[in-house]
């Protein structure tokens, strides 16, 4: 084999379960944020604060998102069956897509509410708003930190992290607006700051939506270069051509690959297959590799999804 294929002789692992503390992170985040919503609702009515009420509504949408992500995490670990041969791993992508949609809806509602506040003369009592929104920053920031590490490699927990981080930013905007209102008595400050922060949330939500939509359509994950994978497989000793190469996400953490490889001198031995699988795993984070080796290339094979 060529030098580019001679790497990593370890065994091929097929499943990578999320960290055991991820379930605990979801439980803590849902409990804390659920309590926060109740607190914000009560004091929004006491302080006549529409911004705090909107923040409570935003938090409510994110708690729903956390629950969806938590359910998807549970389903992703269920064993496969005759009907669902891949198990329920894809549910993590669907949950992430749903979370992105919730963020888009919440952002649209907040912008609409903020624009309405620009033309209203609602008098806000800023001190209760400052206190409760400051608590919200601590709760959301602390909850986001629970998902920070696992969110680097898992799109599902990353979406939960973004939800909570955006909640903390929104709460900060509420605090800042209330402080300025306290000193200036200009109630329009609050909706202006809310619009600016929500536009930032909207931008990130659109990116998350596009990414998860691509994965739900079995697009190649954005962290993988299709041409680079194809070039690596083509560089292996004896390989004449690589075709019908497919790369897709099985879940937010696992990627699969299938490919047809033309190698006239015969099949790869077991060690060669292990080396290829482990190299794909290390270089591209592809954890499930299926290779079909062919000795002869059928002319019609280039136009078919499956070859014999």
Secondary structure in CASP SS format (residue, H / E / C, confidence):
PFRMAT SS
TARGET T0000
AUTHOR 0000-0000-0000
METHOD secondary structure of the structure
MODEL  1
X C 1.00
X C 1.00
X H 1.00
X H 1.00
X H 1.00
X C 1.00
X C 1.00
X C 1.00
X C 1.00
X C 1.00
X C 1.00
X C 1.00
X C 1.00
X C 1.00
X C 1.00
X C 1.00
X C 1.00
X C 1.00
X C 1.00
X C 1.00
X H 1.00
X H 1.00
X H 1.00
X H 1.00
X H 1.00
X H 1.00
X H 1.00
X H 1.00
X H 1.00
X H 1.00
X H 1.00
X H 1.00
X H 1.00
X H 1.00
X H 1.00
X H 1.00
X H 1.00
X H 1.00
X H 1.00
X H 1.00
X H 1.00
X H 1.00
X H 1.00
X H 1.00
X H 1.00
X H 1.00
X H 1.00
X C 1.00
X C 1.00
X H 1.00
X H 1.00
X H 1.00
X H 1.00
X H 1.00
X H 1.00
X H 1.00
X H 1.00
X H 1.00
X H 1.00
X H 1.00
X H 1.00
X H 1.00
X H 1.00
X H 1.00
X H 1.00
X H 1.00
X H 1.00
X H 1.00
X H 1.00
X H 1.00
X H 1.00
X H 1.00
X H 1.00
X H 1.00
X H 1.00
X H 1.00
X C 1.00
X C 1.00
X C 1.00
X C 1.00
X C 1.00
X C 1.00
X C 1.00
X C 1.00
X C 1.00
X C 1.00
X C 1.00
X C 1.00
X C 1.00
X C 1.00
X H 1.00
X H 1.00
X H 1.00
X H 1.00
X H 1.00
X H 1.00
X H 1.00
X H 1.00
X H 1.00
X H 1.00
X H 1.00
X H 1.00
X H 1.00
X H 1.00
X H 1.00
X H 1.00
X H 1.00
X H 1.00
X H 1.00
X H 1.00
X H 1.00
X H 1.00
X H 1.00
X H 1.00
X H 1.00
X H 1.00
X H 1.00
X H 1.00
X C 1.00
X C 1.00
X C 1.00
X C 1.00
X C 1.00
X C 1.00
X C 1.00
X H 1.00
X H 1.00
X H 1.00
X H 1.00
X H 1.00
X H 1.00
X H 1.00
X H 1.00
X H 1.00
X H 1.00
X H 1.00
X H 1.00
X H 1.00
X H 1.00
X H 1.00
X H 1.00
X H 1.00
X H 1.00
X H 1.00
X H 1.00
X H 1.00
X H 1.00
X H 1.00
X C 1.00
X H 1.00
X H 1.00
X H 1.00
X C 1.00
X C 1.00
X H 1.00
X H 1.00
X H 1.00
X H 1.00
X H 1.00
X H 1.00
X H 1.00
X H 1.00
X H 1.00
X H 1.00
X H 1.00
X H 1.00
X H 1.00
X H 1.00
X H 1.00
X H 1.00
X H 1.00
X H 1.00
X H 1.00
X H 1.00
X H 1.00
X H 1.00
X H 1.00
X H 1.00
X H 1.00
X H 1.00
X H 1.00
X H 1.00
X H 1.00
X H 1.00
X C 1.00
X C 1.00
X C 1.00
X H 1.00
X H 1.00
X H 1.00
X H 1.00
X H 1.00
X H 1.00
X H 1.00
X H 1.00
X H 1.00
X H 1.00
X H 1.00
X H 1.00
X H 1.00
X H 1.00
X H 1.00
X H 1.00
X H 1.00
X H 1.00
X H 1.00
X H 1.00
X H 1.00
X H 1.00
X H 1.00
X H 1.00
X H 1.00
X H 1.00
X H 1.00
X H 1.00
X H 1.00
X C 1.00
X C 1.00
X C 1.00
X C 1.00
X C 1.00
X C 1.00
X C 1.00
X C 1.00
X C 1.00
X H 1.00
X H 1.00
X H 1.00
X H 1.00
X H 1.00
X H 1.00
X H 1.00
X H 1.00
X H 1.00
X H 1.00
X C 1.00
X C 1.00
X C 1.00
X C 1.00
X C 1.00
X E 1.00
X E 1.00
X E 1.00
X E 1.00
X E 1.00
X E 1.00
X E 1.00
X E 1.00
X E 1.00
X C 1.00
X C 1.00
X C 1.00
X C 1.00
X C 1.00
X E 1.00
X E 1.00
X E 1.00
X E 1.00
X E 1.00
X E 1.00
X E 1.00
X E 1.00
X C 1.00
X C 1.00
X C 1.00
X C 1.00
X C 1.00
X C 1.00
X C 1.00
X H 1.00
X H 1.00
X H 1.00
X H 1.00
X H 1.00
X H 1.00
X H 1.00
X H 1.00
X H 1.00
X H 1.00
X H 1.00
X H 1.00
X H 1.00
X H 1.00
X H 1.00
X C 1.00
X C 1.00
X C 1.00
X E 1.00
X E 1.00
X E 1.00
X E 1.00
X E 1.00
X E 1.00
X E 1.00
X C 1.00
X C 1.00
X C 1.00
X C 1.00
X H 1.00
X H 1.00
X H 1.00
X H 1.00
X H 1.00
X C 1.00
X C 1.00
X C 1.00
X C 1.00
X C 1.00
END
